[in-house]
Amino acid sequence: MAGSLIQVETNTVTGTPATVTLTGINSNDSYMVAFNNVTPSSGGAELMARVTVGGSADSSSEYDNAYKFFRADGAFGTGAIVNGTVMDFKPQQVSAGRSANGVLNLFNFNNSSEFSYITTEASFFWNGSNGFSGVIGGVVQTEAQACDGIQFLLSGSATFATGTFTLYKIQS
């Protein structure tokens, strides 16, 4: 039988916060984060994330990202970032009035002797001739440490206008 999803924490954006944090990872189970209707308060911004340790975001240069992106108005592409300071959904931007939606699967987060792994699946509606794109990929946070959550942020000085972020435990 497949595992059950148990909601750990949810955060619906109110006001215009610069970050949205979900914590509560406290076991060696896999976890999942779903986010929907994520928009910035103005302009365009890239959606990014960081793991949290003790409730605080880890901004060390230990994020290795690889992704494949799909655009409705152009060619597909691939990319990679080594030793970044964030998990980046590059090159996808979301603009004011447009939204991002996605699912992240989190592995080894509570294990202090293993790297944390994240798989990503997201879609973005943005300004463009056929303003839709998607991205799939993965991230390794190459620091053996126990992580208790994830923090979302936007590039530049952008703040969140809307969005709902929910952390689930996948219990087998």
N, C-alpha and C positions, 0 to 999 in steps of 0.2 A: 504494500500500500504506500502511496506517495505521502510525503510529509504534510503537516498542517501548518498554516500560517497563523502566527499568534502576534497580534499587534502589540508592539512595545511602546512606541511613542508616535504622536502625530503633531505636526506644527503647521497651522494655517496662517499665512502671512497677514499681519495687521500692521498698520502704519507703513513705514518704508525702511525696514531694517537692512543693514549692510550685509548681514549674514543670517543663515538659518541653520541651527544645530540640532541634531538628533543624537541622543545618547541612550544607553541602557543595554549595550552589548556586554553580557556577563557570563557567557558560556561558550563552549567550543562548537556550538551549532553554527550552521550557515545562516546568514541574514539576508534580507532583501529590503531595498528602499524603492518606493514608488513615488514619483513626483508628477504633478500635473498642473496645467494652467500657470506655469511659471513665466512671469513677465517682469521686465525692469520698469522702474518708475519713469524713465525718459531715455531717449536715444537707443543705441544698440549696444549690447554687451555680450560677452562670452560667459556661459555658465561654467563654473568650475567647482571643485570640491577638495577637501582635505580630510584625512582621518583625524580623530581626536584621541588624545591620551590624557586621562584624568579630566575629561571634559574640555580640554583646551586643544585648539587646532595645532597640528604639527606642520610647520612651514619649512622644514628642512628640505634640502635638495635631494630627495630620495624617491621621487615619483617617476616611474618609467611607464610611458603611455604608448600604445599602438592602436590605430583605428583605421577603419574604412568608412568613407562618407559617400553618401548618395545624394545627388542634387536633381531636382526635377528640371532645372533649366541648364544643365551642363553635364560635363563628364564626371564619372566617379573618380575618386582619388583615395590615396592612402597617406598615412603620416605616422610619425613617431617622434616622441620627445623623450630624451634621456636625462635623468637627474633634474627634472623640473621641480618647482616648489608647490605645484598644485596638480590635481587630476584635472586635465583639460579636455573638454569636449570639442576641441579645435576641429575644423575652423568655423564651427557653427556659432552664429550670433542670433540672439533673439532681440527684437526691437519692441519699443513701447507699442502696446496694442496687439502684439504677436505673442505666441506662447511656445513653451517647450514642455515636453512630456517624456517620461522615460522610466526605466527600471534599472536598478543596479543590484547585482548579486555580490555579496560580501563573504569572503572566505578567510579563515585563519585569523580573524580579528582579535580574538581573545587569547591567542597563543603567543606567549612572550618569546618563544624560541623559533618562530617561523615568520616569514614575510607575510604581509596582508595582501590578498588578491581581490580585484574587483573586475567584474565583467559589466559592460555598459550596452544598453540599447536605448536610443533616444530619438525623438523626432522634433523638428523645429519648424515653425512657421515664421517666415521673415519677409522683409520687403525685397521684392525681386520680380522678374517677369513671371515666374512660376514658383512663388515663394514657399517652397517646401523642401526640406532636406532631412536626411536621417543619418545616424552614425551608429556603428557597432564597434566594439573594441574591448580592450582590457587595460588594466593598470596593475602594476606591482609597486607596493610601497616597500622599498628595499631596506627596511630597518626592522630587525627582529625585536618587536615590542608588542605588548598587549594594548590594543586599541579598543576604546569603549563606544565609539560612535563616528559620525561623519558630519562635517560642516560644509554647507553650500555658500558660495559667494559669486559675485559677478565681477567682470574685469573693470578696470578703471575705478571711477568713483561711483559707479551705478549702484542703486539700491533696488530692493524687490518691491514691486507694486502688488503682485498677486502670486499665489502659489500655495499648494498643499503638498507637504512632504510627510511620508509615513514610513516608519521603520518596522519591519516584521521579523520575527524569529521563525526560521523554518525548522520545525520540530519533527524529527523522524518517528 
